[in-house]
Amino acid sequence: MRRVLSIFLTFLSGTLLLPADTLPDNLSELAMERRQTIVAIEFVLERELDRQEGGAFGLVVDQDGTVVVLPSRIPVWEPVEKLKDFYGYTLPYSGERHRLEYLGEDYASGWHVLKFKNELPEAFIPITQFDRATVGMGDQVFAVGALTKDFGFDPYVMTSRVALAKRMPDLQLIFRDGIANPGCPVFNAKGAFVGWLLEPLAFNQIMKVGRDTMNISLRNPDESSVALSSKEFFDYLDHIKGSEINGSRAWIGVSGMQPIDPEVAKYLGIEKQSGIVLSEVLEDSPASAVGLEDNDIVIGVDGKPLPQLKPDSSLTPFFQWLIRRKAPGETIALEVIRGEERKQFSIEIGEGPKMVREADYRFYEKLGFTVREFLLSDGIRRRVEKDQMQGAIVNFVKRSSAVETAGLRRGDWIRQIEGEPVGSYDKALQMLDAVEADEEKAEFVLLVERNNETSFIRAQLK
Amino acid sequence: MNPKRAGMLLLSVFIALMLGGCVTTPPVEEVEVDGPTSDQGLQRLLEAVVRIDVREVTFRGGSKQNITGQGSGVIVSAEGHILTNAHVVSNFAEEIRITLASLERVKGELLGWDHWTDLALLKMDMEELTERGLTFTHAAFGDSDTLYPGQPVLAVGTPNGLTRTVTRGIISNTNRFFEGADHVRGYETGYFNTWLQTDAAINPGNSGGPLVTENGEIIGINTRAYLGANNLGFAVPAKTAQLVLAGLMQTEEIVRSYVGIVLGPMQDLETFYNVEANEGALVESVDPRSPAANAGILPGDILISLEGTRLDGRFPEQLPPLQNIIANYPVGTELTFGVKRQGGIEEFKVTTEQLESRVGEEWAFDKWGLSVREVSRAYARENKLESEDGFLVLGVKIAFPSDRAGMRAGDIVTKINRKSLGSLEELRGIHDEFDDDSDPLFVEVTRNYQTSLFILQP
């Protein structure tokens, strides 16, 4: 056993001592300099009755103090005005906090964009100040990360080699282990920026407890082993800089985009390429205007066939990116298979509908719930005809309130208030305002729809 | 689906499933009932109670599998008819064994079932009985309408496999209402009747056995209980059971009318809606694309009258009988509802459809490792599916073609080789021809309202 282990270790040390790009002696110096590109961010999500703290690591991307943060690190289902008190900290924590402004989420990439309230503090350096490079399989890299706030955001450095560089379709670098926090930069042996750490991958493990065997999936939220390559990072960044955050969003009006697998592609006679099924073409959308139909299969975009990607599921975000990087008013050409036919469509990109975080909300403190306006996405989920897509959705219900006791739940669609059909969202607000203001009100009746079934909510207010 | 209903089910883990109860078929001929007896009554009843062992099939998990179960029943005619629960013997039953009071076993067959009331009618193999010289007695029904809380009752059956167990208690409530429905293997039950509640101990295996008076008259069929609770048992009233029995003696299923209205109690809303107390029934929900929806009836409407007769749905206990009134009209009847909506009273004409289960026929396709259930009209409407043509995947067998293609339980198969599938028969035809040399099949599936495409490789 010992012998096997030593052979293995010899082998391992052999691989670690590849001559090409050994790590420099001054690694700590390189790392400490580069830690200044990282901002430890804290913010608060203020909800109806409580507050929640959030945190992330962001990367400084320019001299103006712009900072980018990974998509999942800041909630996108809450209205932007509920996100408050963004502060940035240095690694390690210097005792000073720097106010950040949340600019919004870039629609195409999903990245959050923030900016230092005043100019870029001296303690930070944009990533653009460093060289950038491309790495491939086997190359030596190091990354800088930081401990939690309790440990003073102390920076650390970890090294690894690129196990795999894979196009998905963005070029992603995969390392053997997590090397730093998601949102932190990765550098090559010379200190050039090579990648931005994305959300950690999950690893499947088999756990045996007594006689039971369990398949578990493990994910360390603080250390990621997968990074977006620097080339793609800057491509996305260029797109973000060239577009207006919170501006209009490119949209063609289809929902349920499902990739096909290679076997289906072969059956459809499009070997070596792929396709996306458009499950539903929405009424009055750019796609329906040119005649796209439900279940059309897109096989080419702007003259180029859709590539076969692995996993198959990465095709959908790729296709969405092809649309989203365009601006409303531009056109997109789609080649489509419908039944046995092939068809070409040229669609004028439209403006996307409101997203949940942009919806209008109102909290009724006395009644104990929040409503928000009905959105197109609600209509699609509920299989509602376009002319019925209106009214108010319950977005929050106060615990143990009269309405909760009566059965009101988050997500309910309010159809009637006090026996009156709701109609528009504004009308719902008017009616609810009146109920909220009525001090004498003892009983409050709502009709709500949930799972295609309606039921009455009879709340005793007194 | 309704929030309150879900809550109800969480609270209660039923021994068996619940039942509903109403019937439409006009009582054709009274089941033979001998006059009530006294001491001998109970003895006779005990001799009429049977144990039922069932082997039935299930189509979960991508294949046809056998499961076995066991329950109770009561012989109700000299011809060997046995009344039991639909959740004891369903139309999935393949082999039924009846154990008589003499401990002799005979074969039984299912004549019909009515999952809406959780009742099933069996018949013993009379030839076998004659050949073997076996005899039996049959029990008599009592009047479940004249029961009173506190009245002593007995439950007879096979709890946990303990054959011929008699437990004793009282009627705890004569008119118990459960909101919404539970399921008999996915089949709806419990819309049409209220229940007898008893504290006579009822445990798993009692299902289908009789609840009787002290002199042995059947006043209910024990159907469910709260597990873990102390003696909260529920029985289908004999009145309901007798009507279903009479119906199933004639045909395999009970035909009911359906309009698609879910009622809610008016209680406490009279002032709100400006109606008199004890007037009107509240429309809580209208099923999408149902006759009532098509006629324009809306949630929040108050049904004041049906065919000129005033309706009273003030309390929850009054709602099942109202649903029953609608169900009892012949299918296709045009019903006139007087509806109160925002002050005025309007008339709505609704033509009834036949009540159908949301559960369609099930089948397993061995070569594909796929089990499916036909999409029914009710299922399609409830889920706002565009078409009623399709098959809900109940399960896929690991490493079989449907699994390898990527299909999953919950998918709805809509097309094969670009053609819609009308019937299970068509699907069987395609399966029969599928072999090692077949061309791959191009399968179109709806999953969460999104279209996925798969190839079934031989």
Boltz contact constraints between the chains, C-beta under 6 A:
constraints:
  - contact:
      token1: [A, 256]
      token2: [B, 450]
      max_distance: 6.0
  - contact:
      token1: [A, 258]
      token2: [B, 450]
      max_distance: 6.0
  - contact:
      token1: [A, 258]
      token2: [B, 451]
      max_distance: 6.0
  - contact:
      token1: [A, 258]
      token2: [B, 452]
      max_distance: 6.0
  - contact:
      token1: [A, 260]
      token2: [B, 453]
      max_distance: 6.0
  - contact:
      token1: [A, 263]
      token2: [B, 455]
      max_distance: 6.0
  - contact:
      token1: [A, 264]
      token2: [B, 453]
      max_distance: 6.0
  - contact:
      token1: [A, 264]
      token2: [B, 455]
      max_distance: 6.0
  - contact:
      token1: [A, 267]
      token2: [B, 442]
      max_distance: 6.0
  - contact:
      token1: [A, 267]
      token2: [B, 455]
      max_distance: 6.0
  - contact:
      token1: [A, 277]
      token2: [B, 451]
      max_distance: 6.0
  - contact:
      token1: [A, 279]
      token2: [B, 450]
      max_distance: 6.0
  - contact:
      token1: [A, 279]
      token2: [B, 451]
      max_distance: 6.0
  - contact:
      token1: [A, 295]
      token2: [B, 451]
      max_distance: 6.0
  - contact:
      token1: [A, 383]
      token2: [B, 384]
      max_distance: 6.0
  - contact:
      token1: [A, 407]
      token2: [B, 3]
      max_distance: 6.0
  - contact:
      token1: [A, 407]
      token2: [B, 4]
      max_distance: 6.0
  - contact:
      token1: [A, 416]
      token2: [B, 300]
      max_distance: 6.0
  - contact:
      token1: [A, 445]
      token2: [B, 272]
      max_distance: 6.0
  - contact:
      token1: [A, 447]
      token2: [B, 299]
      max_distance: 6.0
  - contact:
      token1: [A, 447]
      token2: [B, 300]
      max_distance: 6.0
  - contact:
      token1: [A, 451]
      token2: [B, 1]
      max_distance: 6.0
  - contact:
      token1: [A, 452]
      token2: [B, 288]
      max_distance: 6.0
  - contact:
      token1: [A, 453]
      token2: [B, 1]
      max_distance: 6.0
  - contact:
      token1: [A, 453]
      token2: [B, 2]
      max_distance: 6.0
  - contact:
      token1: [A, 453]
      token2: [B, 285]
      max_distance: 6.0
  - contact:
      token1: [A, 454]
      token2: [B, 285]
      max_distance: 6.0
  - contact:
      token1: [A, 454]
      token2: [B, 299]
      max_distance: 6.0
  - contact:
      token1: [A, 455]
      token2: [B, 2]
      max_distance: 6.0
  - contact:
      token1: [A, 455]
      token2: [B, 284]
      max_distance: 6.0
  - contact:
      token1: [A, 456]
      token2: [B, 264]
      max_distance: 6.0
